[in-house]
Amino acid sequence: MNYISPTINRWIQEGRENPEAFWERAANELHWFKTWDKVFEWDYPNFKWFSGAQTNLAYNALDFHVNRGWGGHTALVYMNERGDRRLFTYAH
């Protein structure tokens, strides 16, 4: 039996009902050097999300967290088949 939390079900419903609003809200959780002019553009057969925006995935994955004071928090847990385990923080 698959269990999907009520929160996930609500997100799925919101994404289906108004995808632009859903993804704009999600995008606001990231750091943007320049926000978008338009969330979604459709000129069949081409489309664009977040037209005019500028961001950096590496910045969002690491620097954003360090700048918020979370450098010492675990960012990655490495485990191998021998059971070795190593924690990597956002700062190191």
C-alpha positions, 0 to 999 in steps of 0.5 A: 500500500502506497501512502502519500501524505496529505501535504503531498496530495495538496501539492499535487492538487495545487500543481494541477489546478494552477501550475504557474502559481505552484511553481512560482511559490516553489521558486521563491524558496530559492535565491535569485540574482534577478527574478523573472519577468514572467513565470511561464511563456508558451509559444507553441511548440516552445516554452520557457519557465522563469523568463528573464531570471538569473540564478546559480544552482551551485550557489543555491546548493551551497553558498546560500546555506553557508550565508544563512549560518548553516555552514556546519549543518550536514549537506551530504551523507556518504555511505558505501557498501562496507558500511563506511559513513562520512558527513559533509557540511555545507562549509566543508 
